[in-house]
Amino acid sequence: MTYSVDTIRKMLPKAYLRKHVAHEIHTALTYFKDLVPMMDKYVYSDGTIKNMMSLSGTIPVKIKDAIYKTPICLWIEENYPLTAPICYVRPTHEMMVLRGKYVSTNGEVLLPYLEEWRNAECDLVSLLQVMTVVFEEIPPLCMKPAAEPEQASCWLQFQKQSGADGSSYLSLVKDGQPILQGNETNC
């Protein structure tokens, strides 16, 4: 879906510099077509919740001659462009975050570009380009290792027994035969 500057501006609350922010988001979307703008709730580390504009989706990252779509989310606060966006990599269920120089354990992106953010010199397109270049050199995500074959679940290792008084209990089973212990308990 394409988003016009007017559509994006209408999504933004009045506290934002709507014309400027909408223009920057629109420009970013022309270069990074797999991102989607939306208003959503952001939860700060202190538990404060705030409704903010976000850009979520993927950016193309070239690693060893293959292009990978790296899932990210940029949170744009009301005082943008005075402050840098809050950026995260967003691993899918099959992925895990690779904590490193530019990415924290929780996936927050910690680039010098963000730390040295300057209102008149920095913008969303440049930020996304920097993220792409850095992630090509130091990937922020990887696929989770293949799971070991699971052992039989615990319930398969027990056998339901019924007592003479109608009570039920579980007994540990080895090779199909109950293991009797002197201190078994009926429940």
C-alpha positions in Angstrom: 0.0 0.0 0.0 1.3 3.5 -0.8 0.9 6.3 1.7 0.6 9.9 0.6 2.0 12.7 2.7 -1.6 13.7 3.5 -2.5 10.2 4.6 0.5 10.1 6.9 -0.1 13.6 8.3 -3.7 12.7 9.2 -2.4 9.7 11.2 -0.2 11.9 13.3 -1.6 13.6 16.5 -1.4 17.4 16.6 1.6 17.3 19.1 3.8 16.2 16.2 5.4 18.5 13.6 2.9 16.9 11.3 4.0 18.4 8.0 7.7 17.7 8.6 7.3 14.2 10.1 4.8 13.1 7.4 7.2 14.3 4.6 10.2 12.4 6.2 8.1 9.2 6.6 6.8 9.4 3.0 10.4 9.9 1.7 11.6 6.9 3.8 8.8 4.8 2.4 9.8 5.6 -1.2 13.3 4.0 -0.5 12.2 1.3 2.0 9.0 -0.1 0.5 8.5 -2.8 3.1 7.9 -0.4 6.0 4.5 0.6 7.2 3.6 3.7 9.2 1.1 3.3 12.1 0.2 4.8 15.4 0.8 2.2 18.2 1.5 2.0 21.9 5.1 2.2 23.0 6.0 1.0 26.5 9.1 2.7 28.0 11.4 0.8 30.4 9.7 2.5 33.4 6.3 1.2 32.3 5.0 4.4 30.9 2.8 3.8 27.8 2.6 6.4 25.0 0.8 6.4 21.7 3.5 7.0 19.0 4.1 6.9 15.3 6.1 3.8 14.3 7.6 2.5 11.1 7.5 -1.3 11.1 8.5 -3.9 8.6 11.8 -5.0 7.0 14.9 -3.5 5.5 17.0 -5.3 2.9 20.4 -6.4 4.3 23.0 -8.1 2.0 25.0 -10.8 3.8 27.3 -13.0 1.8 25.7 -12.3 -1.5 22.2 -12.9 -0.3 19.6 -10.2 0.6 17.8 -10.8 3.9 14.7 -8.9 5.0 15.6 -7.7 8.5 12.6 -6.9 10.6 12.8 -3.6 12.4 10.6 -1.0 14.1 11.4 2.7 14.5 9.4 4.7 17.1 9.1 8.4 16.4 8.4 10.5 19.5 6.3 13.7 19.5 9.5 15.9 19.7 11.0 14.4 16.6 13.2 15.6 14.8 14.7 17.1 17.9 15.3 13.6 19.3 16.3 10.5 17.4 13.8 7.6 16.9 13.9 4.7 19.2 14.9 1.7 17.0 14.6 -2.1 17.5 15.2 -5.2 15.4 12.2 -7.4 15.7 13.1 -11.1 15.4 10.4 -13.5 14.1 9.7 -16.7 16.2 12.4 -18.5 14.1 15.0 -15.8 14.8 17.0 -14.6 17.8 18.8 -11.3 18.6 22.6 -11.3 18.3 23.6 -9.0 21.1 26.6 -7.0 20.0 28.2 -3.6 19.6 25.1 -2.0 18.0 22.2 -4.1 19.3 21.2 -4.8 22.9 19.9 -8.1 24.3 16.3 -6.8 23.9 16.9 -5.8 20.2 17.3 -2.1 20.8 19.5 -0.6 18.1 22.4 1.5 19.6 24.1 3.2 16.7 26.5 6.2 17.0 24.2 7.9 14.4 21.4 7.8 17.0 23.6 8.9 19.9 24.9 11.8 17.9 21.5 12.8 16.4 21.4 16.4 15.2 18.0 17.9 14.1 19.1 19.6 11.0 21.6 17.0 9.8 19.9 13.6 10.5 16.8 12.1 9.0 14.9 8.8 8.7 16.3 7.8 5.3 19.8 8.3 6.4 19.2 6.4 9.6 17.7 3.5 7.6 20.7 3.5 5.3 23.1 3.5 8.2 21.2 0.6 9.8 21.4 -1.4 6.5 25.2 -0.8 6.1 26.0 -1.7 9.8 23.7 -4.8 9.7 25.5 -6.0 6.6 28.8 -5.9 8.5 27.4 -7.1 11.8 24.1 -9.0 11.4 21.7 -8.2 14.3 19.7 -11.4 14.0 20.2 -15.1 13.2 18.1 -18.2 12.9 17.5 -20.1 16.1 19.4 -23.4 16.2 17.5 -26.5 15.2 15.8 -28.0 18.2 17.0 -31.3 19.6 14.5 -34.1 19.1 12.3 -34.1 22.2 12.4 -36.9 24.6 9.2 -38.5 25.5 7.0 -36.2 27.4 6.8 -36.8 31.2 3.2 -37.9 31.0 4.2 -40.7 28.6 6.6 -42.0 31.3 3.8 -42.4 33.8 0.9 -44.8 33.9 -2.4 -44.0 35.5 -3.4 -46.6 38.1 -6.6 -47.2 40.0 -6.6 -48.3 43.6 -9.0 -50.8 45.1 -10.8 -48.0 46.9 -11.4 -46.1 43.6 -8.6 -43.6 44.0 -6.3 -42.8 41.1 -2.6 -42.4 41.1 0.3 -42.3 38.7 3.2 -44.8 38.8 6.5 -44.5 37.0 6.8 -46.9 34.2 10.0 -48.4 32.8 9.8 -50.7 29.8 6.1 -50.9 30.2 6.3 -52.2 33.8 5.5 -50.1 36.9 8.4 -49.3 39.1 7.4 -50.0 42.7 8.8 -48.0 45.5 8.3 -48.5 49.2 7.1 -44.9 49.7 4.6 -44.4 46.9 1.8 -42.0 47.6 -1.8 -42.2 46.4 -3.5 -38.9 45.5 
